[in-house]
Amino acid sequence: MYVTLRENRDRRTAAPPAEVPRRIPATVLGLGIVSLLTDISSESVTAVLPLYLTVVLGFGPLAYGFVDGINQAVSALVRLAGGWWADTTRRPKRIAVLGYGGSALSRVGFLLVQGFWPLTAMITLDRLGKGLRTGPRDAMIAAASDPRALGRNFGVHRALDTTGALIGPLLAFAILFAVPYGLGGYRSVFAVSAAFAVIGVAVLLLAVPATRFRPATAPALTPAPAEPAVDHRPAGRSRRLPVPGTLLVAAGLLGLVTIGDGFLYLALSEAGSVPPQLFPLLFVGTSVTYLALAVPFGRLADRFGRWKLFLAGHLVLLVGYLTTAAGPAGLPAVIAVVGLLGVYYAATDGVLSALAAQLSPESRRASGISAAQTVVAVSRFGSAVGFGLLWQLTDQQLALFVVAGALLLMVPVAGRLLATSVRRGSVTA
């Protein structure tokens, strides 16, 4: 009787659960603005690169697949190093500045070089910079965030990032419309891209607060209530990987059957659905959808499960593959594919970083985020080169049906692995 009365009294006097903070941290907003400016720079080039390589320079699908693979995977060479460096020095801003600076230098290089291999070298430099900065940047976001608002804050950052991805292609479209269609128009795009990249580095240096990680003995990240993660390992036993291996395997398997936007847009263009002058607007449509859904999807991930939304995003991508492979269907098919790609990115991009942060100890959070992103980048290099080769040897329709079938087979396997990752994750409360 005494115990029951005491328990009832404790329930009445217990403090109500704290609400998720509504204020967005200054670090998140500052890094979002930096990403906005940098994405204006990078996406203005990305929006014209497929046609620049295949139409202006005359290269085939395999060459574009190689460049797209470089675009996806070279950052993996230094992504883990960037995360480890940030964890070791506990000064992630310095590494982020170095990464953003390398990308800005590559944009200047686009104005000075021509030809396939020199351009590939500039793309490589840009991707190395991206790989170096991504882990430290995302770790700064996680360190500045309340654990219960990780998905929302990553969504806010991705929304600002995607605003830049929206403006960049619009800027490229306007330049190509104003400048005669040809090499001069593309060089004008490269010049404007370089200017925005330099401004982004300046904002990072002057406006983003420096972040120092707490010592490794500090309390680690508390997992979101919707996805409790318990350490099942014996006490004193450490894990070599900063995140569960099952998460890395699942992300890698899905990355192997994920192809870049440029391939789908090229397929629509070759099918006669999109004139070359309007090609950059395809990237705009995807960015608009992503921008509208990034924050709401981040909140959905926090509430219902990050791994579930991540998996659902790949099912949406599957529908995009099948819609593109169905052949020329005019404007409705174009709108559908562009929108489906935006939904896919909103459900997977920031959500993967939030999931990796949730499953990583705080002292190794940058490494954990970098590890997940590295696996995805490496696997997408293989998918880009493989898809480009398959397209060149057969045709675009057959290649799309093959990758769609592979994705359909991979989704249930990845789902089981992701569920295991969350169930056996090693975040300590």
N, C-alpha and C positions, 0 to 999 in steps of 0.2 A: 504494500500500500504506500509506504513512504517513498519507494523508488518511483512508483507511478506518478505520485503527486509532484515529485521533484522534476520528472521529465516533462510533465505538463507545464510547470512553471517555466522551465528552460525554453520551451517552445514559444510561450507567450512573450518572454523577454528577449528572445533572440533578435538580432538586428536583421532587418529586411535585406535581401540580396541587393548589392550595389548595381546601379544602372550602368549601362555601357556609356562612356563619356561621349557627348555630342560634339565637342570641340575637336577639330582636326589639328594635329600637331604642326607647328611651324616647319619642322624638318620635312614632313610629308608634303606640305604645300610647296616648299622651296624646291625640293627634288622633283616634284611634279612639273613646275615651271621649267626647270632645266631640261627635263625630258621632253616637254612640249617643244621647246626651241630646237633641241637636237633632232627630234622626230620631223619637224618641218624640214630640216636639212637633209636627213637621211631618206625620208619618204618621197621628197620631191625627185630625188635621183632614182629611187626604187621604182617609182611610177613610170619612168621612161626607159628604164634599163632593159626590159624584155624586148621592146621594139627597137631600141638603139642597137642591141646586139644582133637581133635576127633580121631586121629590115635595113638599118643604116649600114651596119658593118657586114651583114650577110652571113652570119653564123647560123648553124642548125640547132635543133632541140637538145642534142647532146652537149654542145658548147654552153648553151644557156643552163642546162641542168648542172654542169660543172660549176658555173659561176653561182647559181642559186645554192648549190651545196656548200660552196665556200662561204656564201653569205650566211648560211645556217650554222656551219660547223667549225669554222676556224676559231671562233671565239672560245670553243671548248678547250683549245690548247692552253689558254691562260685563265680560264674561268675558275678552275679549282685553285690555281695559284693566287688569283686575286682574292678569293675567299679566305684562303689560308693566310695570306699576307695581312688581310684586315684583322683576322682573329689574333694573329701573332703580335702585330704592332698596336692593336686596339685603337688605331686611328684610321678609320675607313675613308674619311673624306680625302685624305692625301692620295689614296689609291684610286678613288673615283675621279679626282682631278686628272690624274695621269691617263686614265682610260678615255675620258671625254676629250682630253687634249690630243691624243692619238687619232681619234676619229676626226677632229677638226683639221688636223694636218692632212689626212687623206682627202678631205674635200678640196683643199687647195691643190692637191696633187692631180685631181681630175681635170683641172684646167691646164695642166702642164704636159700631160701624156696622152697618147692615142695608141690604138691597137689592143688586141685581146690580152696579151700577157702583161703589159704595163697597167691596164685597167684592172686586171685580176690582182696585181700587186697592191693597188690602191684599195680595192675592196678588202683584201686580206688585212691591210693595216687598219682599216675601219673596224673590221670584225674583231681584231685583236684588242682594240680599244674598248669595244663593247663588252668583250668577255672579261676584261680586267675590271671594268667598273660595275658590272651587273650585280655580282654577289655583295660587294661592299655597300652599294646603293640600297639594295633590298634589305640588307642587314641593318642599315641606318633607319629605314622605315620601321622595321620590326622593333628595334630598340626604342624608338620614340613612341611606340603604340601600346595602348592597353591590350593585353592578350585577348580580351573578349571582342576587340574591334579590329583584329588583324585583317580579316577578309574585307571589311569596309574600307580600312585605310589603304590597303593595296588596291582596292577598287578605285578609290579617289585618285591615287597616283596614276593608275592605268587610264583613268578617264582623261586626266590632263595630258598624259602621254599620247593618247589616242586623238585628242584635239589637235596636237601637232601632226599626227598621221593623217588627219583630215585636211588640214591647211596645206601640207606639203604637196599632195597631188593636185589640189586646186591651183596652187601657185604654179606648178609645172604646166598645167593645162592653159593657164592664162598666158604664160610666157610663150608656149608653142603656138598659141593662137595669135599673139602679137608679133612674134618674130617669124619670118618665113620658115616653113616646115623644112628642116634639114639640119645639117651639122651646126649652123649658127644658133638655132633655137636650143639645141641640147647643151651647147657650151654656155649659153645664158643661164640655163637651169643650174648648171654646175657652179657658176659664179655666185648666184643667189644662195645656193646650198652652203657654200663655204662661209658666207657672211653670217648666216644663222648659227652655224656650228660654233664660230668664234664667240658670238654673243652668249650662247649657252654656257661656254666655259667661264666667261666673265661673271655670269649670274651665280654659278656654282661657287666661285671663289669669294664673291662679295656678299651674297645673300643667304647662303645655306649655313646654319650653325654647325660647327664642328661637333662630331659625336665621338665619345670615347666609351668603349665597351667596359662593363663592370668586370671585376676579376672573376676567374672561373669558379670561385667558391660562392659567388652570389646566388641567390635563389633563381632557379631556372624558370623558364616559361611555363605558365599554367595552361593546360590545353583547354580548348573551347568546350563548354558543357555538353554540346551536342555530340562531341566525339572524344570521350575520355580515352586517354592513352596511358597504359599502365606498364611499368617495367617488370617483365616476368623473369629477368635474368637474376642469378644469385647475387647477393650483396658482394661488392668488391670487384665484380667482373666488368670490364670495360668493353666497349664496342669500337671496333676499328673504324667503321663507316660512321659519318656524322648523322646519317639518316638510315632507316631500315632498308636493307637490300631489296626487299620486295617492292618498295616504292620505286627504286631505281630501275628494276627490271620491268615493271609495268610501264613506266614512262618511256623506257627505251623501246619496248615492243610497239607501243602506240606511235612513237616517232618514226619507226621504220615504215609505217603505212600512212604517213602524213606527207603530202606534197604541198609546195608553196603556192601562194595565191597566183603568182605569175603564170604558172602552168595552166591553171583553170581559165585565167583571163586570156591567155594566148589561144586556148582551145575555143573559147567563145569568139575571139577575133577571127580565127581561121575559118570558123563555121559561118562567117558573114554576119554575125549578130552585132558586132561592134566595129565602127570605122576607126582607123588608126588615130585620128585627131581626138577622138573621145576616149581613147584608151586610159589615160590617167584618171578619168572620172570613176572607173570601176573601183579603184582604191579608195576614192572618196566615199562611195556608197558603203563599203565594208566598214570604214572608219566611223561613219555616222551611226551605224547599227551598234558597233562596239562601244562607242561613246555613250549611247543611250542606255546600254545594258550593263556597263562595267560595275557601277556602284550597286544597282539592285541585285545583280548576280553575286557580288561579293557578300551582300547581306544574306542572300539565300544560302550561300555556302556556309556562312557562320552558323546559320540556324539549323539547316537540314543535313549538313555533311559535305565537307569540301571534296572528298573523293567521289561522292555520288554525282556532284555537278560536273566535275572534271570528266568523268566517264560519259555523262549525258552529252557533253559538248562534242565528243568524238562521234556519237551517233548522229548528231546534226551534221557533222562534216561528211559522214557517209551519204546522207541525203544530197548534199552538195555535189559529191562525185557523180552520183547517179543522174542528177539533173543535167549536169554538164555533158555526160556521156550520151544522153538521150539524143543529142544532135541539135541542129539549129531549130530553135523554137521562138525566135524573135525576142522582143522586149520582156515578156513575162519571165522567160527562163533566165535572162540576164539579171533582172531584179531579184529573182529567187536565189540565184547563186551568190550574188553580192551580199544579200541579207543573211543567208545561212553561214557564210564565212564570218560575218560580224558576230553572230550568235556564238559560233564556235570559239572565237577568241575571247569573248566576254566570259565564257564558261570555263576556260582553261588557263589563260595566260597568268593573270594575277592569282588565280585559285591554286595553281601548282606551287607558286612561291609561298603562299600562306600555308599550304599543307606541309611543305618542307620545313617551314619555320616552326610549325606546331610540333613536328616530330623530331626536332633537333634540340639538344641542350643549348642553353643560351651561350655558353662559352665557345660553341662550334656552330653557331647559327649561320654565319656567312658561308662557312664551308658546306653546310647542309643544303642551303639554297643553291649554291654553286654546283654541287654534285648533281642535283636533280636537273638543273638546266644544262649541264654538260652532257649528261646522258641523252637528253632530248636533242641537243645540237648535233652530236656525233651521229645519232641514228638518222636524223633528217638529212645529213650529208649523203648517207647511203641511199636514202629514198629518192633524193633529187637526181643523183647520177643514174641510179637504176631506172627511174621513170623516164628520164631523158633518153637513155639508151633504148628502152622498150618502145617509146614513141618513135624514135628514128628508125628502128628496125621494122616496126609494124605500122600502126597509125594511132592517132590520139584517142579514138573511141575505144579500141581494144585495150590500150594501156590504162585508160580510166576504169574500165570494167574490172581489169585485173586487180588494181589497187583497191577498188571498192570491195571486191570479194575478200581480199586479204584483211582489210579493216574489219569486215563483218566477223571474220573468224577470230580476230585478235581481241575484240571488245570483251567477250565473256572471260577470257583468260586474264586480261588486265584487271577486270573487275574483281576477280577473286584475289588477285595479288594486292590490290589497293585496300580491300577490306581487311586482309591480313596485316598490312602495314599499320593501319590505324589501331587494330586490336592489340598488336604487339609492339606498338611504338614505345620508345623509352624516354618520354618526357617525365621529369620528376616534379611532382607538385611542390 
